[in-house]
Every structure is written in structure tokens, then in C-alpha cells.
Amino acid sequence: LIADGVYMGGNFQQALSYINQHLHPEKDIKLLLGYCGWDAEQLEAEIKEGSWLNASAPLAVIFEESAEMLWEKLYQQIM
């Protein structure tokens, strides 16, 4: 649980089953898939060198913004 109603990880097949049975994916869910892996302390080093930016955002921004505008809005917030 990341925040109320926001989860990370879990069983993908169980998530799909739940979505198909209970939700309206076109309006109730934003599903993001991916994988990143780093060696020990690699991410910390990349953040320190400026390769990554860290931004906080209210859930409303993350879930109500269009996909096209989300990253731009978050970027503007930290610059």
C-alpha cells in the first residue's frame, strides 16, 4: 500500500481477475507496468549526479491528470 487505494506489487493474475470482476478500467484504474533494477547504491549515485528528479504530488494530480500532461506538470512543479 502506497496510499489509500494505491498499491505496488502483488500477483498480476489476481489483479487482472479483480479488475475484470469489480472495476471499470476505462475510469477506475491506472495500471502501470515496468521493471527497473540497479546494483547496490547505483540509484542513489544516479540521483546524486542529477539523472533523476524527485517530485511529490497529491494523488489527485497523479490520477486526474491526463497521461500526456502528468510528467510535464510534475516537472514544472520541481523546476
C-alpha positions, -999 to 999 in steps of 0.1 A, spaced: 0 0 0 14 33 -11 -16 55 -2 -53 49 2 -63 29 -28 -28 29 -43 -8 -4 -43 25 -15 -57 35 -51 -64 14 -82 -60 1 -110 -82 -6 -98 -117 -32 -125 -125 -51 -118 -93 -51 -81 -101 -65 -87 -136 -92 -110 -122 -102 -84 -97 -102 -56 -123 -124 -77 -147 -149 -85 -119 -152 -53 -100 -139 -22 -118 -145 -2 -149 -109 1 -162 -116 30 -185 -123 52 -155 -114 34 -122 -78 23 -127 -45 34 -139 -22 4 -144 15 10 -148 38 -19 -156 76 -20 -157 108 -31 -142 139 -14 -132 169 -29 -115 201 -13 -101 232 -25 -85 238 -17 -48 238 21 -43 235 27 -81 202 45 -78 215 68 -50 245 76 -72 223 84 -102 201 107 -80 232 124 -66 245 131 -102 212 146 -112 200 118 -135 167 115 -116 143 141 -102 122 136 -71 87 151 -70 59 148 -46 24 151 -58 -11 147 -44 -30 117 -56 -54 139 -75 -26 151 -98 -14 115 -104 -48 101 -111 -67 130 -126 -42 144 -150 -41 131 -185 -11 108 -192 1 134 -217 2 162 -191 12 143 -160 50 143 -164 50 179 -177 30 191 -146 53 172 -122 84 186 -140 71 221 -138 65 216 -100 101 209 -93 118 234 -116 
